Amino acid sequence: MEGTQLDIQLCSQCGGRCCQGHPGVWSDPQRFFAIFAAAEIPTADEFSALLDKHRLTLRDLGGILIPAPRTTEQGCAEQRPDGCAFTLTERPCQCLALIPNLETLLDDLIHCTLPPAYGSGTARENWRPYQTLLQEVQALTTVDSIDLR
């Protein structure tokens, strides 16, 4: 992915503090579809199955739904002791574009930065045309998770 800033050595020393906050999102819908849907826009049912299969969710960023890894109390559900469960090819755009900063290791605060092209505002604009589809997916996901006993 163009814009990748990953510094494997610095990130492994850090231990994924950014991941402990919350997962990044796929800011580029075309990249997301290329990775998970053979470059096609899936139907709502297919999209729902895709989210389930890859342990993903739809995150609401300022009223816009965007695919992202699931979140746990510890942060990103895909963070493992040895790093990210996603391959570099699959990893969310925001995760790959995050610019590591050595200061993060020194004072235990996250000083890493994200270029505007991968920020939440850009991601919202990129995913805005897909909101009808993603709202249908969210409705399916909500219905699927209701216990009908």
N, C-alpha and C positions, 0 to 999 in steps of 0.2 A: 504494500500500500504506500502510495506517495505520502510523504509527511511523517513516516515512521521515525520515532525518536528513541526507540528502545535502547537502553544501555544495560545489557545483561548483567555486567558486573555490579554496577551501582544498584540496580533493581534487586538483585539477589541479596546484597548486603542489607538493603532496606527492609526486605521481607514483605513487601507489598502493603505498605501503610495506605497507599491510595486505594487498594482493594479492600482494606478493612473499613474504609468509609462507606463506599457504595460502588456497585459495578458501573463501568462505562457503558455507553450505548453505541449502536451502529449508527453513526451520523449520516452515512451514505446509503440510501435505500437500494441503489443498484448493486453496491458491493454486498449488502446483506442478501439480496435475492440471488446473486451469483454464487454465494457460498452455500446457501441453504435450500435454494429452490431452482437450481439449474438455470439461473438467469431469467426465470419466468415469474410473473406476479401470480401467486397462488390464490385460489378461492378462499373464502373465509374458513371452510371446513379444513382445507389443506393447510392453511396457515395455523389454525388451532392445533392440528396434529404435529406440524413442524415445531411449534413452540414446546409442546409436550415432549416430543422425541429428543430435542436438544436441551431440555431443562431451562427453557427461556420463559420470559414473561413480557408483558407490555407495561412499561413504566410511563406514568403520566408526568410529563415535563411541561408545566405551565399550560395544561389543558390539551396537550398533544400527546397521543400515545406513540411510543417508540419501543421497538424490541430491545431487550436487555437481558443479561443473565439474572437469575433469581437472586434475591437478597436474603441473608440470614442475619441473626444478631451480630455475627462476626464480620459482616460485610458481604462481599461477593461470594455466592455459593460455589463458584468455580475456582476459588483460590485454594490450593492444596499446599501442604508443607514444602513441596518441592517446586512450587510455582503455579502458574495458570494451567487449568485443565484444557483450555483451548489451545490449539496449535497457533503459531504466529499467523498463519493464513486465515484462521477462523476468528481470531480475537477481535473484540469490538474496536471500532475506529478510534474512539476516545482513548482507549487503553494504549493503543499503538502510538498515538500522537502525543501523549503526555510527555513533556520534556523533564527528565529527571534533574534534580538539583541536589548537590552534595550537602547543602545546609540541612536537608531533611534528616540526614544521619547524625548531624551534630546536635540538634536541639529537639528531635523527636516530633517536630511539627512538619506538615506537608508543605514544602516550598516549591514543589513541581508545578509547572504551568501547562496550560493547554492552548494551542494556537486557536484564534477565533474561527478558523475554517472548520474546526472540529468541536467547537463549543456547543452548549445547549441551545443557544439561539439559532445557530445554523442548522443543527439537527432538527429543531422544531420546524423550520421553514422547509427543509428537505422532505420531512415526513408529512407535512400538511396535506399534500394531494392524496394521501393514502388513508386519511382519517375515516372515511365511510367504511372502508374495508376493515380497518383495525377496530372500529367500534363494533362491527359485526362479530369479529373474532373475540373481542372482550365479552360480548353478550354470550357467545357460545361457551367460552371458558367459565363464565359465571354460572351458567346453567349446568355445565358438566360438573362443577364442584359442589352443587347443592345436594345434600343428602335427602333422598326422596323416601326414606323409611317412614 
